[in-house]
Amino acid sequence: MNPFLRKKCTAVFWDHDARVYGLNVYTNKSKLCVEGTASAQNIEFGLKNNLAAVCRELNPDGEIMTVAGAAINGSTVFEIPAPALPDKDLLNALAFEIPRHIPLPQEEALWAFRKFTPSKGAEGKSKVRIWALPRKEWENTIAVVADSGIKLDYIFSPFMAENEMASNIPFYLPQIEEHLAFSFNQENFREMQFVSDPLELKNTFNEFIEKHVEWDASIKELADRQQYYPCLMLAFFALADDFSANRNFLSELPPSMQPSRCRNLKIAAIALGIVSLASLLGLGFRNWSDSYSRLAAVKAEKGRVLRSIEKIRKSNISNREIDLTVKKIYEASPGNPEILQCLHFLSEALPENMYLQEFNSSGNSVELAIRTGGEGDTDSIAWNKTKLYSPENVRKRRNSDGSSDIYLKIICKSPDEIKTTMENR
């Protein structure tokens, strides 16, 4: 099984005297491969200058993940059992538990941790490895690193590393603690313990390192490569498959110290996002404009249809009125005179100086009141234009203005008489 997830990183470590060591490391199956080294061991230059020199040599453009570790005064590493809790609840539980294991007031301490959970079916307990240190020492370290101008992804203790092939080997790094090793207690949890035989521990740990690390041919004969072992431990953790799950539990660095990678790519992505947004807005506006135009056309067509419907409705109303009039006329009883025919006859028979004032139809007779502008009587009416009517009961009255009113009744001949008259024509 390959214990590594990431492929490459730069690991930097500095000791108590501000000597700085760094490695460029990549993974090859279950081994770490060292392809580049750098160091700055002049104590007089100070940590700021030494750190900047090593990082610029190994990772000048900052595109590789860079992790760092340090020998920080007052720091310690230990393991405690981990309850099966969600991350948020685990943080609260550790905040209550950790102060019992460190000789510092809670407000003066900082801590980070790494979770270890046995794989399904494997023996062992869940645990967390704690790196605790004084807050003041951490702030001083951050200030120096920030002053150097370099960018780092994470800072943590080399003892946070673990390897399943070294699960029973004490970790001994004299660059950090000359008289202490990260070994196991009676409950099989690691803690810092006093070293009774440092040479034996050193040889055991060196054998493990050399077995699982390959050095590039150009640096294979590096004389002091044991000074780089803390860098290898940092890389073991940074490239481990569970690093992503644990990196949020490490001490957070200020944003100004964190690298901004793929700047051109990010700018291109932002530009692409702006162009995409503009395109979407343009497409949205075009769709809105098209929809608005279609809606306006629909509204115009709707108005035209409504006007046509209203015109038809009014026409229908007018036609219905005519139909009702015609219907009423034709619904008259069969014996009544034909009113329209009678009116038509009078319009032709009356001379110009006569006009009709009253017209009352009853049964087969029609009562008329005719006014004449001067001398006139019924003889002047052209009765000879029709054989359908015959006048009777003619009365005449002269008015003071010289006009005359003629009152008469005309009788509509019976259907048989009309038929005979029409035949005689």
DRENMARMAR-516606 format. One record per residue: x, y, z of N, C-alpha, C in turn; residue in three letters. Coordinates in steps of 0.2 Angstrom, whole numbers, plus 2048, in hexadecimal, padded with zeros to 3 digits. Each point is the difference from the previous one (the first is absolute). Layout:
XYZXYZXYZALA...
//
This chain:
8047FA8007FC806800804806800MET7FF8057FC8048067FF7FD805806ASN8048028057FE8048058008087FEPRO8018017FA8018077FE7FA8027FBPHE7FE8068017FB8037FB8038057FCLEU8038058038038057FC8077FD7FCARG8028047FC8067FE7FC806803801LYS8008078038068048007FF805805LYS805802804800806804807802802CYS8018068038068038027FF800808THR8057FD804800800807806803803ALA7FF8058048058048038007FF808VAL8068008038007FF807806805803PHE7FF8038068058048038007FE807TRP8077FF8038017FE806800806805ASP8027FF8068008058068058067FEHIS8067FE7FC8058057FE7FE8047FAASP7FA7FF7FD7FE8037FA8047FD7F9ALA8037FA8018027FD7FA7FA7FD7FCARG8008017FA7FA7FE7FC8027FB7FBVAL7FC7FB7FF8017FA7FB7FA7FF7FCTYR8017FF7FA7FA7FF7FC8017FA7FBGLY7FA7FD7FE8007FB7FB7FA8017FBLEU8027FE7FA7FA7FF7FB7FF7F87FFASN7FA7FE8027FE7F98007FA7FE7FCVAL8017FA7FD7FA7FE7FC7FF7F8802TYR7FA7FE7FF7FF7F98028017FB7FATHR8027FA8028017FB7FB7FD7F9803ASN7FA7FF7FF7FD7FA803800801808LYS8037FC804800801807806803803SER8048037FB8068038038008087FELYS8048048048018077FF8078007FCLEU8008047FA8068017FC802807801CYS8068018028038078018038027F9VAL7FE8067FD8038027FA804806801GLU800804805804806801800802808GLY806802801801803807803807800THR7FF803806803807801800801807ALA805804802801801807803807801SER7FF803806803806802802800807ALA8067FF8018037FE807804806804GLN8008067FD8038058037FC803805ASN8027FF8067FC8028067FF808800ILE8068037FE8008088007FB8037FBGLU7FE7FC7FB7FB8037FB7F9800803PHE7FF7FC8057F98008047FB7FC7FCGLY7FB7FF8037FA7FB7FD7FD8047FALEU7FF8068007FC8037FB8047FF7F9LYS8078028008047FF7FA8017F97FEASN8017FC8058017F97FE7FA7FD7FDASN7FA8018037FA7FD7FE7FF8037F9LEU8018067FF7FE8037F98057FD7FBALA8067FF8018057FD7FC7FE7F97FEALA7FE7FC8057FF7F97FE7F97FF7FCVAL7FB8048027FA7FF7FC8018037F9CYS8048057FF8018037F98037FB7FCARG8057FC8038047FB7FC7FC7FA7FEGLU7FB7FE8057FD7FA7FE7F98017FDLEU7FD8058017F98017FD7FF8087FFASN8048027FB8008087FF7F98037FEPRO7FC7FC7FC7FA8037FE7FA7FE804ASP8017FC8057FB7FE8057FB7FC7FEGLY8017FC7FA7FA7FC7FD8007FA803GLU8057FD8047FF7FA8047FE801807ILE7FC7FC8027FE800807806800805MET8008058048068018057FE800807THR8037FB8047FE7FF807807801804VAL7FF8028068068028047FE7FD807ALA8067FF8038007FE807806803804GLY7FF8008068058048048017FD807ALA8068018038017FE8077FE806804ALA7FA8008027FD8068048017FF807ILE8038048048008008077FA7FF804ASN7FF7FB8047FA7FF8047FB7FC7FDGLY8017FD7FA7FB7FC7FC8017F9802SER7FA7FC8008007F98017FB7FD7FCTHR8017F97FF7FC7FC7FC7FE7FA804VAL7F97FE8007FE7FA8037F97FE7FDPHE7FE7FA8027FA7FD7FD7FB7FE806GLU7FA8017FE7FB7FE8057FA7FD7FCILE7FC7FC8047FB7FC7FD7FB8067FDPRO7FD7FE7FA7FB8047FD7F97FD800ALA7FB8048037F97FE8007FE8007F9PRO7FB7FC7FE7FD7FF7FA7FB8067FFALA8028067FE7FC8068008018037F9LEU7FB8047FE8018047FA806806802PRO8028027FA8068058017FF805805ASP7FA8047FF7FE8058048007FF807LYS7FD7FA8027FF7FE8078077FD802ASP8047FD7FC8077FE802804806802LEU8008067FC8038068027FE802807LEU7FA8008027FE8028068027FC806ASN8007F97FE8027FB805808801801ALA8048017FB807801801802806804LEU7FC8067FE8018068047FF7FF807ALA7FC7FB8027FF7FF8088067FB802PHE8027FB7FC8047FB802808802800GLU8028047FB8078017FF803804805ILE7FD8058038038048068027FC806PRO7FD7FA8008027FB8068077FD7FEARG8038007FA8067FD7FE8068047FFHIS7FF8078008058057FF801804806ILE8068028018018058067FF8077FEPRO7FB8027FD7FF8077FE7F9801801LEU7FE8078027F98028007FD7FF7F9PRO7FA7FF8007FC7FF7FA8018067FBGLN8008068038008067FC8078027FDGLU8057FC8038078017FE8037FB7FBGLU7FB7FB7FE8027FB7FC7FD7FF7FAALA8037FE7FB7FD7FE7F98017F97FFLEU7FC7FD7FC8017F97FF7FC7FE7F9TRP8037FB7FD7FE7FD7FA8007F8801ALA7FC7FD7FB8007F98017FF7FC7FAPHE8017FA8007FF7FB7FA7FC7FA803ARG7FB7FE7FC7FC7FA8028037FA7FDLYS7FF7FB8048027F97FE7FA7FB801PHE7FD7FE7FB7FB7FB8008017F97FDTHR8007FB8048027F97FD7FB7FF7FAPRO8037FD7FB7FC7FD7FB7FB7FB802SER7FB7FF7FC7FB7FB8018037F9801LYS7FE7FD8068037F9801807800803GLY8038068018078008037FF801807ALA8067FE804800801807802807802GLU7FF8028068028068027FB805801GLY8028058047FB8058028008077FCLYS7FB8038008008077FD804805804SER8048047FE8048058048018067FCLYS8038058048028067FD807802802VAL8048027FC807803802800807800ARG8028028067FF8088028078037FFILE8018057FD8068058007FE806804TRP8028018067FF806804806804801ALA7FF8068008068058017FD807803LEU8058038037FE8078037FE8057FAPRO7FA8038017FE8057FB8058057FFARG8048038058058057FE8057FD7FCLYS8037FA8008057FD7FC7FD8007F9GLU7FA7FE7FF7FD7FF7FA7FF8077FCTRP7FE8058048008077FD8078027FEGLU8057FF8048078027FE8027FD7FAASN7FE7F97FF8027FC7FA7FD8037FATHR7F98018017FD8037FA8028077FEILE8028048058038077FE8067FF7FCALA8057FB8028068007FC7FF7FD7F9VAL7FB7FB8007FF7FD7F97FD8067FBVAL7FB8048037FD8057FC8058057FEALA8058028048058047FF8057FE7FAASP8017F98008047FE7FB7FD8007F9SER7FA8017FF7FC8017FA7FF7FA7FCGLY8017FA8037FE7FA7FD7F97FE801ILE7FD7FB7FC7FA7FE8018007F9802LYS7FC7FE8057FF7F98027F97FE800LEU7FF7F97FF7F97FE8007FE7FE807ASP8057FC8047FF7FE807806800804TYR7FF8018068067FF8057FD7FB805ILE8047FB8017FE7FB8058077FC803PHE7FF7FC8058057FC8028027FA7FCSER8077FF7FF8017FA7FC7FE7F9804PRO7FE8018067FE7FA8047F97FF7FEPHE7FC8047FD7F97FF7FD8007FA7FBMET8067FF7FD8007FB7FB7FF7F9803ALA7FE7FB7FB7FF7F98028007FC7FAGLU8027FA8018017FB7FA7FE7FA803ASN7FC7FC7FC7FE7FA8038067FB800GLU8058017FC8067FC801804801805MET7FF8068048038028067FC801806ALA7FB7FC8007FB8008058027FE807SER8067FC8008037FE806807803802ASN8028057FC806803800800806804ILE8048018058008078038038057FBPRO7FE8068008028057FC805804804PHE8078007FE8058048038038057FCTYR7FF8078018038057FD803805804LEU8077FF8018048048058008077FEPRO7FF8027FA8008077FE7FA804804GLN7FB7FC8027FA8038038017FF808ILE8017F98028007FF8078067FA800GLU8068038038067FB8007FF7FB805GLU7FC8018067FF7FB8057F97FD800HIS7FC8017FB7FA7FD8007FE7FD7FALEU7FC7FA8007FE7FD7FA7F87FF800ALA7FD8007FA7F98008007FE7F8800PHE7FF7FD8068007F98007F97FE803SER7FF7FA8037FA7FE8027FF7FF807PHE7FA8018037FF7FF8077FD7F9801ASN7FE7FF8067FD7F98027F97FF7FCGLN7FD8067FF7F97FF7FC8018007F9GLU8078007FD8018007F97FF8067FDASN8008068037FF8077FD807803800PHE8028037FB806804800800806804ARG806801803802806804807801800GLU8028068028078018018037FD806MET8057FC7FF8037FC806808801800GLN8028008068088008018037FB7FCPHE8068017FD8047FC7FC8057FD804VAL8007F98028067FD8048067FE7FBSER7FE7FE7FA8057FE7FB7FF8047FAASP8028067FF7FF8047FA8037FD7FAPRO8067FC8008037FE7FB7FC7FA7FCLEU7FD7FC8057FC7FA7FD7FA8037FDGLU7FD8058037FA8037FD8028037F9LEU8058038008028047FA8027FB7FALYS8037FB8028017FB7FB7FA7FC7FDASN7FB7FF8057FA7FD7FE7FC8057FBTHR8008068027FC8057FC8038017F9PHE8078008008048017FA7FF7FA7FBASN7FF7FA8037FF7FB7FC7F98007FCGLU7FB8028047F98017FD8008057FBPHE8048068018008067FB8037FD7FAILE8067FD8018047FF7FA7FC7FA7FCGLU7FC7FC8037FC7FB7FD7FB8027FBLYS7FD8068037FA8027FC8018077FDHIS8068027FF8028067FC8057FE7FBVAL7FF8037FA8058007FB8038077FEGLU8068008008048067FF8028017F8TRP7FF8057FD8028017FA8087FF7FFASP8027FD7FA8077FF800805805801ALA7FE8067FF804806801801802807SER7FB7FE8048018018078007FA805ILE8017FA7FD8007FA803806800806LYS8058037FE806800805800806804GLU7FA8038018008068058027FE807LEU8058048028047FE8067FB801806ALA7FC8058017FD8028067F87FF7FFASP7FE7FB7FC7F97FF7FE7FC7FE806ARG8037FE8057FB7FF8067FD807803GLN8048057FE7FD8078027F98017FCGLN7FF7FC7FB7FA8017FC7FA7FC802TYR8027FB8057FA7FC8027FA803802TYR8008068047FA8038027FC8027F9PRO8048027FB7FC8027FA7FD7FA7FDCYS8037FA8007FD7FA7FE7FA7FF804LEU8008018067FA7FE8057FA8057FEMET8028067FE7FB8057FE7FD7FE7FALEU8047FD7FB7FD7FE7FA7FC7FA800ALA8027FB8057FC7FA8017F9802802PHE7FF8068047F98028017FD8047FBPHE8038047FD7FD8057FB7FE7FC7FAALA8047FA7FE7FE7FC7FA7FB7FA802LEU7FF7FF8067FB7FB8027F98007FEALA7FD7FB7FF7F98007FD7FB803805ASP8028018067FB803805801807802ASP8058037FC8028078017FA8057FFPHE7FD7FF7FA7FA8047FF7FB800805SER7FF7FA8037FB800805802803807ALA807801801802802806803808800ASN8018027FA8038077FF7FC805803ARG7F97FF8017FC806803801800808ASN8047FB8028017FF808807803801PHE8048027FB806803802800807801LEU8058038038008078017FF8047FASER7FB8058007FF8047FA8058067FFGLU8038017FA8048057FF7FD8067FDLEU8028068027FD8067FD8008007F8PRO7FA8027FD8008007F98068037FCPRO8038058038068047FD8067FB7FFSER8007FB8048057FB8007FF7FA7FBMET7FA7FF7FE7FE7FA7FC8018027F9GLN8037FB7FC8018017F97FA8017FCPRO8008047FB7FB8017FB8027FD7F9SER7FE7FA7FF8037FC7FB7FB8017F9ARG8037FE7FB7FD8007F97FD8077FFCYS8038058027FD8077FF7FE8017F9ARG8047FF7FB7FD8017F97FA7FC7FFASN8007FA8027FA7FB7FF7FA803804LEU8018038067FB8038037FD8067FDLYS8058047FD7FE8067FD7FC7FE7F9ILE8027FB7FD7FD7FD7FA7F97FE802ALA7FF7FC8067FA7FD8027FB806802ALA8038058037FB8068027FE8037F9ILE8058017FB7FE8037FA7FB7FC7FCALA8017FA8017FB7FB7FC7F9801804LEU8008008077FA8018037FC8067FFGLY8048067FF7FD8067FE7FD8007F9ILE8047FD7FB7FD7FF7F97FA7FB800VAL8017FB8047FA7FC8017FA803802SER8018048067FA8048037FE8057FBLEU8048037FC7FE8057FB7FC7FD7FBALA8027FA7FE7FD7FC7FB7F97FE802SER8007FE8067F97FE8037FB806801LEU8038058027FC8068007FD8027F9LEU8058007FB7FE8027F97FB7FB7FEGLY8017FA8017FB7FB7FE7F9801803LEU8018018077FA8028047FC8067FDGLY8048057FE7FD8067FE7FD7FF7F9PHE8037FC7FC7FD7FE7F97FA7FC801ARG8007FB8047FA7FC8017FA804803ASN8028058057FB8058027FD8047FBTRP8058037FB7FE8047FB7FB7FC7FBSER8027FA7FE7FC7FC7FC7FA7FE803ASP8007FF8067F97FE8047FC807800SER8038058017FC8078007FD8017FATYR8047FF7FA7FE8017F97FA7FC7FFSER8017F98027FA7FB7FE7FA802804ARG8018028077FB8028047FC8067FDLEU8048057FD7FD8067FD7FC7FE7FAALA8037FC7FC7FC7FD7FA7FA7FC802ALA8007FC8057FA7FD8027FB805803VAL8028058037FB8058037FD8037FALYS8048027FB7FD8047FA7FB7FB7FDALA8027FA7FF7FC7FB7FC7F97FF804GLU8018008077FA7FF8047FC806800LYS8038067FF7FB8068007FD8007F9GLY8037FE7FB7FD8007F97FA7FB800ARG8017FA8037FB7FB8017FA802804VAL8028048067FA8028047FC8057FCLEU8048057FC7FC8057FC7FC7FC7FBARG8027FB7FD7FC7FC7FB7FA7FD803SER8017FD8067FB7FD8047FB805802ILE8028068027FB8068027FC8027FAGLU8048007FA7FC8027FA7FB7FB7FELYS8027FA8007FB7FB7FF7FA800805ILE8028018067FB8008057FB8057FFARG8028067FE7FC8067FF7FC7FE7FALYS8037FE7FB7FC7FE7FA7FB7FB801SER8017FB8047FC7FB8027FA803804ASN8018058047FB8038047FB8047FBILE8038037FB7FC8047FB7FC7FB7FCSER8037FB7FE7FC7FB7FC7FB7FD804ASN8017FF8077FB7FD8047FA804801ARG8028078007FA8058007FC8007FAGLU8037FF7FA7FD8007FA7FC7F9800ILE8037FB8027FD7F98007F9801804ASP8018038067FA8008057FB8047FCLEU8028067FD7FA8047FD7FD7FC7FATHR8047FC7FC7FD7FC7FB7FC7FB803VAL8037FD8057FC7FA8037F9803803LYS8008068037FA8028037FB8027FALYS8038027FA7FB8027FB7FD7F97FDILE8057FB7FF7FD7FA7FD7FC7FC805TYR8018028077FC7FC8057F8803800GLU7FF8057FC7F98038007FB7FB7FEALA7FA8008027FB7FB7FE7FF8017F9SER7FD7FA7FD8008007F97FB8057FDPRO7FB8028047FB8047FD802808800GLY8058028038038068018028037F9ASN8008067FE8028027FA808800800PRO8038007FB8078007FF802807801GLU8038018068028078028058037FCILE8057FD7FE8068027FC7FD8027F9LEU7FC7FB7FE7FD8017F97FB806800GLN7FC8018057FC806801804807800CYS8058008048058068008038017F9LEU8027FB7FD8038017FA7FB8037FBHIS7F97FD8007FB8037FC7FF807801PHE7FF8028077FF8078018068057FELEU8067FD8018068057FE7FF8017F8SER7FD7FC7FC8008017F97F98047FEGLU7FB7FE8047F98037FF7FF807802ALA8038028057FF8078038038057FCLEU7FD8057FE8038067FC805803805PRO8038057FD8068038037FD805806GLU7FA8027FF7FE8058057FC7FC806ASN8017FA8007FD7FC8068057FC803MET7FF7FF8078057FC8047FC7FC805TYR8027FB8027FD7FC805801802807LEU7FB8018048018018077FE7FB805GLN7FB7FB7FE7FF7FB8047FF7FA7FCGLU8027FA8037FF7FA7FD7FE7FA805PHE7FA7FE8007FE7FB8057FD7FA7FCASN8037FA8027FE7FA7FC7FC7FC805SER7FA7FE7FE7FC7FC8057FC7FB7FBSER8017F98017FD7FB7FC8028017F9GLY7FB8017FC8018007F87FF8077FEASN8018058057FF8077FE805804803SER8018067FD8058058027FD807800VAL8018038067FD8078018068057FFGLU7FE8057FB8068047FE7FE807802LEU8048058027FF8078008058037FCALA7FE8047FB8048037FB7FF807800ILE8068047FF7FF8078008038027F9ARG7FC8057FE8018037F9802807801THR8058037FC8028078017FB8057FDGLY7FB7FD7FC7FB8057FD7FA7FC7FFGLY7FD8027FA7FA7FD7FE8027F97FEGLU7FC7FB8028017F97FE7FB7FC803GLY7FF7FA7FD7FB7FB8038037F97FEASP7FC7FB8028027F97FF8007FF7F8THR7FD8047FC8007FF7F98078007FDASP8048058048078017FD8057FA801SER7FD7FB8058057FB8017FF7FB7FBILE8057FD7FD8007FC7FB7FE7F9802ALA7FA7FF8017FE7F98028007FB7FATRP8008037FA8017FB7FB8067FC7FFASN8058028058077FD7FF8007F9804LYS7FA7FF8038007F98037F87FE800THR7FF7FA8007F97FD8017FF7FD807LYS8068018047FF7FC8067FC804806LEU8008077FF7FD8048057FA8047FDTYR7FB8018057FA8047FE7FF805805SER7FF8067FF7FF8058057F8800802PRO7FF8028077F9801802801805806GLU7F9802802800805806805806800ASN7FF8037FA8058067FF7FD806803VAL8048038047FE8078048068057FFARG7FE8067FF8048057FF7FF806804LYS8068038037FF8068048058057FEARG7FE8067FF8048067FE803803806ARG8078018008038048058018077FFASN8018048058008078008068037FCSER8057FC7FF8068027FC8007FE7F9ASP7FA7FD7FE7FE7FF7F98017F97FEGLY8037FC8058017F97FE7FA7FC802SER8007FA7FE7FA7FC8018027F9803SER7FC7FD8048027F98037FA7FC7FDASP8027FA7FD7FC7FB7FD8007FA804ILE7FB7FE8037FF7FA8047FD7FA7FCTYR8027FA7FF7FD7FB7FC8027F9803LEU7FD7FC7FE8027F98018007FC7F9LYS8057FC7FF8017FC7FA8007F9802ILE7FC7FC7FC7FF7F98028047FC7FBILE8037FB8038047FC7FD7FC7FA7FDCYS8007FF7FA7FC7FB7FD8027F9802LYS7FB7FC8008017F98038057FC7FBSER8037FB8028057FC7FC7FD7FE7FAPRO7F97FE8007FD7FE7F98008067FCASP7FE8068027FF8067FC8078027FDGLU8057FF8058078027FD8027FB7FBILE7FE7FA8018027FB7FB7FD8017F9LYS7F98028017FC8027F98038067FDTHR8028058048028067FE8077FF7FCTHR8047FC8038077FE7FD7FF7FC7FAMET7FB7FC7FF7FF7FC7FA7FD8057FBGLU7FC8058027FD8047FB8068057FDASN8058018048068047FD8037FC7FAARG
//
